[in-house]
Amino acid sequence: MQVYDAPIRDMRFNLEELHAEDGFGDLEGFEDFDEDMTSAILEEANKLCRDVLLPINWSGDQEGCRIENGVVRTPKGFPEAYKQFCEGGWAGLTVDQKWGGQGAPHSLGKMVEEMSCSTNLSFGLYPGLTNGAMVSLEAYGSEDQKSFYMPKMANGEWSGTMCLTEPHCGTDLGMLRTKAEPQEDGSYKITGNKIFISAGDHDLAENIIHLVLARLPDAPPGVKGISMFLVPKFMPKDDGSLGDRNPAVATAIEHKMGLKASATCQMSFDGATGWLVGKENRGLEAMFAMMNTERVAVGIQGLGVGEIAYQSSVYYAKERLQGRSLSGVKNPDGPADPIIVHPDVRRMLMTMRCYNEGSRAVSAWVARALDAEHAAKEPEARERAKDFVALMTPVVKALFTDLGHEASHMAIQIHGGHGYIQETGIEQFARDARIAQIYEGANGIQALDLVGRKLPDRMGRNLRSFFHPVSQFIEDHEGDEKIGKMIGGLQQAFGALQMSTGHIAQKGLKDPEEAGAAATDYLRLLGFVAMGYCFANAAKKSYAKLKEGTDEKDFYEAKIITARFFFDRLLPPVMAQMMAITSGKSSMMDMPAEAF
């Protein structure tokens, strides 16, 4: 049984308390979004996601999408849910008010994203792709393009996609073949085939705005010769009404392991009319503005699936009677005790809880930095926020999706045979979560990006945005009466991270394969140190609240227990990854390819 109610109190803790001293200061432009407004938005978002999106999650997975007469049809209930979603203003929650959006901070928007990802990940991709497209369009589009397209995308009337992947190339976009032929009127004719295009066609929005990567006739080879084009499904007229169908057509829907209610399309562009976005041969730069936004969003997808997997498992563990407690009968009136009494079930539930609360805390920190990039009052704070976002984006994408997938499998294990069959809806979590580790740059690519680009960039400047606050926190709270043990654990893990960083910097300069061999282990280590910092800080703030006296004693005590479990059980094994990192590449790379 799929069970969900948004963890609003924990979301508010992250928004209002945990990162209050993050050094970014008060952010300008969000004065309307005070605690009362934030709380109201979270409550309304929870109602929509829990009461509208969740009921069509499993049924949408069972029905899937289909093509009828050249048009993709989404499952029953999706068009009505999308209409309600847009009428509530959710499509433009974080979009600038000048384009018709609500202008909410990203830190709040990511919490709402988490809710939609928990309750209906397939549905969430439709507005999610549109938001990503708007990021690229706002950053690189002309003023005419922005003023014409952005308002209709912000209100959900028109949706958006990103069209990168082709049958012969995925991550290696330098091999891209789609062509763009310039026309006398300033437009271009786009010809080529794309695959794996999420929301490539559907019946939710009136029009779909594709952002397509293609090559001009005289473009240089490789990634330096890629441009980005805006290609609408229907040609819009000057007044915004829709004209003729553009030959940008979904030719098939991919048959996937999961996300079956999300239309993942094979697209054919047969001389479709498009317009250049940004400068010629600079399309990859423009697309990466969207992809970086999407990578953080994909990380939130992992968190979202992890949260509903956890809540569904807690519900089942309290209801399912099997065996007796090792410490004595806990349910004397029943034939057996609920399985939540068993230590191994508790181990899995606490692990899932830590994954979710740790990921939520780190994502709130990164989202604060996303806002601070543009809204911090001090230039130095804006620069530091930009460095922090650059460093943490691959960590959020890869680690959160890995943990979300792990949590979905723990949910199946807790449910036993009932988790393995389709009718309970639990196995859907594992199928849906799996793609998040692959798309928007597979997690191994994220790790390579972290060690190959983000660490050495400007002599390690990005890393300083993370190392400095963590080291200062350790120094300030070493020997603390309440959290001293946690600080000791954090200090050990941070030391392992520092030594691993030095190893990669030294070895990677001489041999890039050494850095590549260490990349995945290093990303996980950095991510868990970030979680450890957040858990220790959460425990510190919780002890302070309990000392002051609070009517939310249970919440803060649970925060402390969760943090204790993280430091006792989850952080120590990750510290051992330093041994893998410093072991070098030889045992990985020495095997001849012919011997595999």
C-alpha positions as CSV (number, residue, x, y, z in Angstrom):
1,M,0.0,0.0,0.0
2,Q,1.4,3.4,-1.0
3,V,1.2,5.7,2.0
4,Y,2.2,9.4,2.1
5,D,1.7,12.5,4.1
6,A,4.3,15.2,3.5
7,P,6.9,15.5,6.3
8,I,6.1,19.2,6.7
9,R,7.5,19.7,10.1
10,D,10.9,18.4,9.0
11,M,10.7,20.5,5.9
12,R,10.0,23.6,8.0
13,F,12.9,22.7,10.3
14,N,15.3,22.7,7.3
15,L,13.8,25.9,5.9
16,E,13.5,27.9,9.1
17,E,16.1,26.5,11.6
18,L,18.8,24.3,10.4
19,H,20.5,26.6,7.9
20,A,19.8,29.9,9.6
21,E,23.6,30.6,10.1
22,D,24.8,29.4,6.6
23,G,26.6,32.6,6.0
24,F,24.6,33.7,3.0
25,G,22.7,36.3,5.1
26,D,19.2,37.6,4.4
27,L,18.2,37.1,0.8
28,E,16.5,39.9,-1.1
29,G,13.2,39.5,-3.1
30,F,11.6,36.8,-0.9
31,E,10.1,39.1,1.8
32,D,6.5,37.8,1.0
33,F,7.5,34.2,1.8
34,D,7.7,34.4,5.6
35,E,7.1,31.4,7.9
36,D,3.3,31.7,7.8
37,M,3.3,31.9,4.0
38,T,5.8,29.0,3.7
39,S,3.7,26.9,6.0
40,A,0.5,27.6,4.1
41,I,2.2,26.7,0.7
42,L,3.5,23.4,2.1
43,E,0.1,22.5,3.5
44,E,-1.7,23.2,0.2
45,A,1.0,21.4,-1.8
46,N,0.6,18.4,0.5
47,K,-3.1,18.3,-0.1
48,L,-2.7,18.4,-3.9
49,C,0.0,15.7,-3.9
50,R,-1.5,13.4,-1.4
51,D,-5.2,13.7,-2.5
52,V,-4.8,14.2,-6.3
53,L,-1.5,12.9,-7.5
54,L,-1.0,9.8,-5.2
55,P,-4.3,8.2,-6.1
56,I,-3.3,8.0,-9.8
57,N,0.3,6.9,-9.2
58,W,-0.2,3.1,-9.3
59,S,-3.0,3.2,-11.8
60,G,-1.0,5.4,-14.1
61,D,1.9,2.9,-13.8
62,Q,-0.4,0.1,-14.7
63,E,-2.0,1.9,-17.7
64,G,1.0,3.7,-19.1
65,C,1.0,6.1,-22.0
66,R,0.0,5.3,-25.6
67,I,0.0,6.8,-29.0
68,E,-3.4,7.3,-30.8
69,N,-3.5,8.8,-34.2
70,G,-0.1,10.3,-33.8
71,V,-0.9,11.9,-30.4
72,V,0.4,10.6,-27.1
73,R,-2.2,10.0,-24.5
74,T,-1.4,10.0,-20.8
75,P,-3.2,7.7,-18.3
76,K,-6.6,8.3,-16.8
77,G,-6.7,11.2,-14.4
78,F,-3.5,12.8,-15.6
79,P,-5.1,15.6,-17.7
80,E,-7.5,16.5,-14.9
81,A,-4.7,16.5,-12.3
82,Y,-2.5,18.6,-14.6
83,K,-5.2,21.2,-15.0
84,Q,-5.7,21.4,-11.2
85,F,-1.9,21.6,-10.8
86,C,-1.7,24.6,-13.1
87,E,-4.8,26.3,-11.9
88,G,-3.3,26.3,-8.4
89,G,-0.2,28.2,-9.7
90,W,2.2,25.3,-9.0
91,A,3.6,25.3,-12.5
92,G,5.3,28.6,-11.9
93,L,6.0,28.5,-8.2
94,T,9.7,29.5,-8.4
95,V,9.4,31.4,-11.7
96,D,10.1,35.1,-11.7
97,Q,6.9,37.2,-11.2
98,K,7.7,39.2,-14.3
99,W,6.9,36.1,-16.3
100,G,3.7,35.4,-14.4
101,G,5.3,33.0,-11.8
102,Q,5.0,33.2,-8.0
103,G,8.6,34.1,-7.4
104,A,9.1,31.7,-4.5
105,P,12.6,30.8,-3.4
106,H,14.2,27.6,-4.7
107,S,14.5,26.4,-1.1
108,L,10.7,26.2,-0.8
109,G,10.2,25.0,-4.4
110,K,12.5,22.0,-3.8
111,M,10.3,20.9,-0.9
112,V,7.2,21.0,-3.1
113,E,9.1,19.1,-5.8
114,E,9.9,16.5,-3.2
115,M,6.2,16.0,-2.5
116,S,5.3,15.5,-6.2
117,C,8.2,13.1,-6.6
118,S,7.0,11.1,-3.7
119,T,3.4,10.9,-4.7
120,N,3.7,10.6,-8.5
121,L,7.2,10.7,-10.0
122,S,5.9,10.2,-13.6
123,F,3.5,13.2,-13.3
124,G,6.2,15.4,-11.8
125,L,8.4,15.1,-14.9
126,Y,6.0,17.0,-17.1
127,P,6.1,20.3,-15.2
128,G,9.7,19.6,-14.1
129,L,11.0,19.5,-17.7
130,T,9.1,22.8,-18.3
131,N,10.8,24.5,-15.4
132,G,14.2,23.3,-16.7
133,A,13.5,24.6,-20.2
134,M,12.5,28.0,-18.7
135,V,15.9,28.2,-16.9
136,S,17.7,27.9,-20.2
137,L,15.3,30.2,-22.0
138,E,15.6,32.9,-19.3
139,A,19.4,32.7,-19.3
140,Y,20.0,32.6,-23.0
141,G,16.9,33.5,-24.9
142,S,16.3,36.8,-26.6
143,E,13.9,39.3,-24.9
144,D,11.3,38.5,-27.6
145,Q,11.6,34.8,-27.0
146,K,11.3,35.2,-23.2
147,S,8.4,37.6,-23.3
148,F,6.5,35.5,-25.8
149,Y,7.1,31.9,-24.4
150,M,7.8,32.3,-20.7
151,P,4.4,33.4,-19.5
152,K,2.6,30.5,-21.2
153,M,5.2,28.1,-19.8
154,A,4.9,29.5,-16.3
155,N,1.2,29.0,-16.2
156,G,1.5,25.5,-17.6
157,E,-0.5,26.3,-20.8
158,W,2.6,25.3,-22.7
159,S,5.2,22.8,-21.6
160,G,8.9,22.2,-22.4
161,T,11.4,19.5,-23.1
162,M,15.2,19.1,-23.6
163,C,16.2,17.1,-26.7
164,L,19.8,15.9,-26.5
165,T,20.2,12.2,-26.8
166,E,20.4,10.5,-30.2
167,P,20.3,6.8,-31.1
168,H,24.1,6.7,-31.5
169,C,25.2,9.1,-28.7
170,G,24.1,9.8,-25.1
171,T,26.6,11.6,-22.8
172,D,29.1,12.1,-25.7
173,L,27.2,15.0,-27.4
174,G,30.2,15.7,-29.6
175,M,28.9,12.9,-31.8
176,L,25.5,14.6,-32.3
177,R,24.2,14.6,-35.9
178,T,20.9,16.6,-35.9
179,K,21.1,19.4,-38.5
180,A,19.9,23.0,-38.5
181,E,19.6,24.7,-41.9
182,P,19.3,28.6,-41.8
183,Q,16.3,30.1,-43.6
184,E,15.9,33.6,-45.1
185,D,13.4,34.7,-42.5
186,G,15.9,34.0,-39.7
187,S,14.4,30.7,-38.7
188,Y,16.0,27.2,-39.1
189,K,14.9,23.9,-40.4
190,I,15.7,21.2,-37.9
191,T,16.2,17.6,-39.1
192,G,17.2,14.6,-37.1
193,N,16.2,12.0,-34.6
194,K,16.2,12.1,-30.8
195,I,15.5,9.3,-28.3
196,F,14.7,9.1,-24.6
197,I,12.9,12.5,-24.6
198,S,10.9,12.8,-21.5
199,A,7.5,14.5,-22.0
200,G,8.3,14.6,-25.8
201,D,4.6,14.5,-26.5
202,H,1.4,14.3,-24.4
203,D,-2.1,15.6,-24.0
204,L,-1.6,17.8,-20.9
205,A,-0.5,21.1,-22.3
206,E,-1.8,22.9,-25.4
207,N,1.7,23.3,-26.9
208,I,5.2,21.8,-26.3
209,I,8.3,23.9,-26.6
210,H,11.3,21.6,-27.5
211,L,14.8,22.9,-26.8
212,V,16.8,20.9,-29.4
213,L,20.6,20.6,-29.8
214,A,21.7,20.6,-33.5
215,R,24.5,21.5,-35.8
216,L,24.7,24.4,-38.3
217,P,26.1,23.6,-41.7
218,D,29.5,25.2,-41.0
219,A,29.7,24.2,-37.4
220,P,33.1,22.9,-36.1
221,P,33.3,19.3,-35.1
222,G,32.7,18.0,-31.5
223,V,30.9,19.8,-28.7
224,K,32.2,23.2,-29.9
225,G,29.8,23.0,-32.9
226,I,26.5,22.5,-31.1
227,S,23.7,25.1,-31.1
228,M,20.4,25.2,-29.3
229,F,17.1,25.8,-31.0
230,L,13.5,26.4,-29.8
231,V,11.2,24.2,-31.8
232,P,7.4,24.3,-30.9
233,K,5.0,21.4,-31.5
234,F,2.5,23.9,-32.9
235,M,3.6,27.0,-34.7
236,P,2.3,29.9,-32.6
237,K,0.8,33.0,-34.1
238,D,1.7,36.5,-33.1
239,D,-1.3,36.7,-30.7
240,G,-0.2,33.4,-29.0
241,S,-2.9,31.3,-30.6
242,L,-1.8,28.1,-32.2
243,G,-1.3,27.6,-35.9
244,D,0.0,24.7,-38.0
245,R,1.5,21.5,-36.7
246,N,5.3,21.6,-36.8
247,P,7.0,18.4,-38.1
248,A,8.4,17.6,-34.7
249,V,6.7,14.3,-34.0
250,A,6.8,11.5,-31.4
251,T,7.2,8.3,-33.5
252,A,7.2,5.9,-30.6
253,I,7.0,5.6,-26.8
254,E,9.9,3.8,-25.1
255,H,8.8,0.6,-23.2
256,K,10.5,1.1,-19.9
257,M,11.2,-0.6,-16.6
258,G,9.4,2.2,-14.7
259,L,8.0,5.7,-15.0
260,K,5.4,4.2,-17.3
261,A,3.1,7.2,-17.0
262,S,5.8,9.5,-18.2
263,A,5.9,9.7,-22.0
264,T,9.5,8.9,-22.9
265,C,9.5,9.5,-26.7
266,Q,11.4,8.8,-29.8
267,M,11.3,12.1,-31.7
268,S,11.6,12.8,-35.4
269,F,12.4,16.4,-36.6
270,D,11.7,16.4,-40.3
271,G,12.5,20.0,-41.4
272,A,10.8,21.4,-38.3
273,T,10.9,25.1,-37.9
274,G,13.0,26.4,-35.0
275,W,14.8,29.5,-33.8
276,L,18.3,29.9,-32.4
277,V,18.5,30.3,-28.6
278,G,21.6,32.2,-27.6
279,K,24.7,32.3,-29.8
280,E,25.7,30.0,-32.7
281,N,27.8,27.0,-31.6
282,R,27.2,27.8,-27.9
283,G,24.2,25.5,-27.4
284,L,25.9,23.2,-25.0
285,E,26.5,26.1,-22.6
286,A,22.8,27.0,-22.8
287,M,21.7,23.4,-22.4
288,F,23.9,23.0,-19.3
289,A,22.0,25.8,-17.6
290,M,19.0,23.5,-17.9
291,M,20.9,20.3,-17.1
292,N,22.4,21.6,-13.9
293,T,18.9,22.6,-12.7
294,E,17.6,19.2,-13.8
295,R,20.4,17.4,-12.0
296,V,19.4,18.9,-8.7
297,A,15.8,18.1,-9.5
298,V,16.7,14.5,-10.3
299,G,18.4,14.3,-6.9
300,I,15.1,15.4,-5.3
301,Q,13.4,12.6,-7.3
302,G,15.6,10.1,-5.4
303,L,14.7,11.7,-2.1
304,G,11.0,11.8,-3.0
305,V,10.9,8.1,-3.8
306,G,12.9,7.3,-0.6
307,E,10.4,9.2,1.5
308,I,7.3,7.4,0.3
309,A,9.1,4.1,0.4
310,Y,9.9,4.9,4.1
311,Q,6.4,6.0,5.0
312,S,4.8,3.0,3.3
313,S,7.2,0.7,5.1
314,V,6.5,2.3,8.5
315,Y,2.8,1.8,8.0
316,Y,3.2,-1.9,7.0
317,A,5.7,-2.6,9.8
318,K,3.2,-1.3,12.4
319,E,0.3,-3.4,10.9
320,R,2.0,-6.6,9.8
321,L,2.0,-9.3,12.6
322,Q,4.8,-11.8,12.5
323,G,6.8,-13.5,15.3
324,R,7.4,-12.2,18.8
325,S,9.8,-9.6,20.1
326,L,13.2,-10.8,21.2
327,S,12.7,-8.9,24.5
328,G,9.3,-10.3,25.3
329,V,5.7,-10.1,23.9
330,K,4.6,-6.6,22.9
331,N,1.1,-7.5,21.6
332,P,-0.3,-9.9,24.1
333,D,-3.8,-9.7,22.7
334,G,-2.7,-10.7,19.2
335,P,-1.3,-13.9,17.6
336,A,2.0,-12.1,17.0
337,D,3.8,-8.8,17.4
338,P,4.1,-6.2,14.6
339,I,7.3,-6.5,12.7
340,I,8.4,-3.1,13.8
341,V,9.6,-4.7,17.0
342,H,12.3,-6.7,15.2
343,P,15.9,-5.2,15.2
344,D,16.6,-5.8,11.6
345,V,13.3,-4.1,10.5
346,R,14.3,-1.2,12.7
347,R,17.7,-1.2,11.1
348,M,16.2,-0.8,7.7
349,L,13.6,1.8,8.8
350,M,16.2,3.9,10.6
351,T,18.5,3.7,7.6
352,M,15.7,4.9,5.3
353,R,14.8,7.7,7.7
354,C,18.5,8.8,7.9
355,Y,18.8,8.7,4.1
356,N,15.7,10.9,3.7
357,E,16.4,13.4,6.5
358,G,20.1,13.7,5.6
359,S,19.3,14.2,1.9
360,R,16.6,16.8,2.7
361,A,19.0,18.7,4.9
362,V,21.7,18.8,2.3
363,S,19.2,19.7,-0.5
364,A,17.9,22.5,1.6
365,W,21.5,23.8,2.1
366,V,22.1,23.6,-1.7
367,A,18.7,25.2,-2.5
368,R,19.6,28.1,-0.1
369,A,22.8,28.5,-2.2
370,L,20.8,28.5,-5.4
371,D,18.8,31.4,-4.1
372,A,21.8,33.2,-2.7
373,E,23.6,33.1,-6.1
374,H,21.2,35.8,-7.2
375,A,19.6,37.2,-4.0
376,A,22.4,37.4,-1.4
377,K,23.2,41.0,-0.5
378,E,27.0,40.7,-0.5
379,P,28.9,39.9,-3.7
380,E,31.2,37.6,-1.8
381,A,28.2,35.6,-0.5
382,R,26.9,35.3,-4.1
383,E,30.2,34.0,-5.3
384,R,30.6,31.5,-2.5
385,A,27.0,30.3,-3.1
386,K,27.8,29.8,-6.8
387,D,30.9,27.8,-5.9
388,F,29.0,25.6,-3.4
389,V,26.2,24.9,-6.0
390,A,28.9,23.9,-8.6
391,L,30.5,21.5,-6.1
392,M,27.4,19.9,-4.7
393,T,25.3,19.5,-7.9
394,P,26.9,16.2,-8.9
395,V,26.7,15.0,-5.2
396,V,23.0,15.8,-4.9
397,K,22.2,14.1,-8.2
398,A,24.2,10.9,-7.7
399,L,24.1,10.3,-4.0
400,F,20.4,11.1,-3.5
401,T,19.4,8.8,-6.3
402,D,21.6,6.0,-5.1
403,L,20.1,6.3,-1.6
404,G,16.6,6.6,-3.0
405,H,17.1,3.4,-4.9
406,E,18.5,1.6,-1.9
407,A,15.6,2.8,0.2
408,S,13.1,1.4,-2.4
409,H,14.7,-2.0,-2.1
410,M,14.6,-1.9,1.7
411,A,10.9,-1.2,1.4
412,I,10.5,-4.4,-0.7
413,Q,12.5,-6.3,1.9
414,I,10.4,-5.0,4.8
415,H,7.2,-5.9,2.9
416,G,8.5,-9.4,2.0
417,G,6.5,-11.2,-0.6
418,H,3.9,-8.4,-0.5
419,G,6.6,-6.0,-1.6
420,Y,7.5,-8.1,-4.6
421,I,4.0,-8.4,-6.1
422,Q,2.5,-5.5,-8.1
423,E,-0.8,-5.1,-6.2
424,T,0.7,-3.4,-3.2
425,G,2.5,-0.8,-5.3
426,I,5.8,-1.2,-3.4
427,E,7.8,-2.6,-6.3
428,Q,6.9,0.4,-8.4
429,F,9.2,2.5,-6.2
430,A,12.2,0.5,-7.1
431,R,11.3,0.5,-10.8
432,D,10.7,4.3,-10.8
433,A,13.7,5.1,-8.8
434,R,16.2,3.2,-11.0
435,I,16.1,5.7,-13.9
436,A,17.2,8.6,-11.7
437,Q,20.6,7.0,-11.4
438,I,20.9,7.0,-15.1
439,Y,19.4,10.0,-16.8
440,E,20.7,13.6,-16.7
441,G,24.2,12.1,-16.7
442,A,24.7,8.6,-15.2
443,N,25.9,8.7,-11.6
444,G,29.4,7.6,-12.7
445,I,29.5,10.6,-14.9
446,Q,28.6,12.8,-12.0
447,A,31.5,11.4,-10.0
448,L,33.9,12.1,-12.9
449,D,32.5,15.6,-13.1
450,L,33.1,16.1,-9.4
451,V,36.8,14.9,-9.3
452,G,37.7,15.9,-12.8
453,R,36.2,19.4,-13.0
454,K,34.7,20.6,-9.8
455,L,37.7,19.8,-7.5
456,P,40.5,21.3,-9.6
457,D,38.5,24.3,-10.8
458,R,40.4,27.5,-9.8
459,M,42.8,25.6,-7.6
460,G,40.1,24.0,-5.5
461,R,38.0,27.1,-4.9
462,N,34.7,25.2,-5.1
463,L,35.8,22.9,-2.4
464,R,36.6,25.7,0.0
465,S,33.0,26.7,0.0
466,F,32.3,23.4,1.8
467,F,35.5,22.7,3.7
468,H,35.5,26.0,5.5
469,P,32.1,25.9,7.2
470,V,32.5,22.2,8.1
471,S,36.0,22.7,9.7
472,Q,34.8,25.8,11.5
473,F,31.8,23.9,12.9
474,I,34.0,21.1,14.2
475,E,36.4,23.6,15.8
476,D,33.5,25.5,17.5
477,H,31.9,22.4,18.9
478,E,34.8,20.1,19.7
479,G,34.2,18.8,23.2
480,D,30.6,19.9,23.3
481,E,28.8,18.2,26.2
482,K,25.8,17.2,24.1
483,I,27.1,16.5,20.6
484,G,30.8,15.9,21.3
485,K,30.6,12.3,20.2
486,M,29.0,13.3,16.9
487,I,31.7,15.9,16.4
488,G,34.3,13.3,16.9
489,G,32.8,11.1,14.3
490,L,32.4,14.1,11.9
491,Q,36.0,15.0,12.5
492,Q,37.2,11.5,11.6
493,A,35.1,11.5,8.4
494,F,36.2,15.0,7.5
495,G,39.8,13.9,8.0
496,A,39.3,11.0,5.7
497,L,37.8,13.3,3.1
498,Q,40.7,15.7,3.3
499,M,43.2,12.9,2.9
500,S,41.2,11.5,0.0
501,T,41.1,14.9,-1.6
502,G,44.9,15.2,-1.4
503,H,45.4,11.8,-2.8
504,I,43.2,12.5,-5.8
505,A,44.8,15.9,-6.4
506,Q,48.3,14.4,-6.3
507,K,47.6,11.2,-8.3
508,G,45.1,12.7,-10.7
509,L,47.5,15.3,-12.0
510,K,49.9,12.5,-13.1
511,D,47.3,10.0,-14.2
512,P,43.6,10.9,-14.9
513,E,42.6,7.2,-14.5
514,E,43.7,7.4,-10.9
515,A,41.1,10.1,-10.2
516,G,38.5,8.3,-12.3
517,A,39.0,5.1,-10.3
518,A,38.4,6.9,-7.0
519,A,35.6,9.1,-8.2
520,T,32.5,7.2,-7.2
521,D,33.8,6.4,-3.7
522,Y,34.9,10.0,-3.2
523,L,31.5,11.4,-4.2
524,R,29.8,9.1,-1.6
525,L,32.3,10.1,1.1
526,L,31.9,13.8,0.4
527,G,28.1,13.4,0.4
528,F,28.1,11.6,3.8
529,V,30.4,14.1,5.4
530,A,27.9,16.8,4.2
531,M,25.1,14.8,5.8
532,G,27.1,14.4,9.0
533,Y,27.6,18.1,9.2
534,C,23.8,18.6,8.8
535,F,22.9,15.9,11.4
536,A,25.3,17.3,14.0
537,N,24.0,20.8,13.4
538,A,20.4,19.4,13.7
539,A,21.2,17.7,16.9
540,K,22.8,20.9,18.3
541,K,19.7,22.9,17.5
542,S,17.4,20.2,18.9
543,Y,19.2,20.1,22.2
544,A,19.0,23.9,22.4
545,K,15.2,23.7,21.8
546,L,14.7,21.0,24.4
547,K,16.7,23.1,26.9
548,E,14.6,26.2,26.2
549,G,11.4,24.2,26.7
550,T,9.2,23.4,23.7
551,D,5.8,21.8,23.1
552,E,7.4,19.8,20.2
553,K,9.6,17.7,22.5
554,D,8.9,14.5,20.5
555,F,10.0,16.1,17.2
556,Y,13.4,17.3,18.6
557,E,14.1,14.1,20.5
558,A,13.5,12.1,17.3
559,K,15.9,14.4,15.5
560,I,18.6,13.6,18.0
561,I,18.0,9.8,17.9
562,T,18.1,9.9,14.1
563,A,21.4,11.8,14.2
564,R,22.8,9.3,16.7
565,F,21.9,6.4,14.4
566,F,23.6,8.1,11.5
567,F,26.9,8.5,13.4
568,D,26.7,5.1,15.0
569,R,25.7,3.0,12.0
570,L,25.9,4.8,8.7
571,L,29.0,7.1,8.8
572,P,31.6,4.6,10.0
573,P,31.4,2.3,7.0
574,V,31.7,5.2,4.6
575,M,34.9,6.4,6.2
576,A,36.4,3.1,5.1
577,Q,36.0,4.3,1.5
578,M,39.2,6.2,2.0
579,M,41.0,2.9,1.8
580,A,39.4,2.2,-1.6
581,I,40.1,5.7,-2.8
582,T,43.8,5.5,-1.9
583,S,44.2,1.9,-3.1
584,G,44.8,3.2,-6.6
585,K,43.6,2.1,-10.0
586,S,45.7,-1.1,-10.6
587,S,43.3,-3.8,-9.5
588,M,40.5,-2.1,-11.5
589,M,42.4,-1.3,-14.7
590,D,45.1,-4.1,-15.0
591,M,42.7,-6.8,-16.2
592,P,43.0,-7.0,-20.0
593,A,39.7,-6.3,-21.8
594,E,39.9,-9.7,-23.4
595,A,39.9,-11.4,-20.0
596,F,36.4,-10.1,-19.1
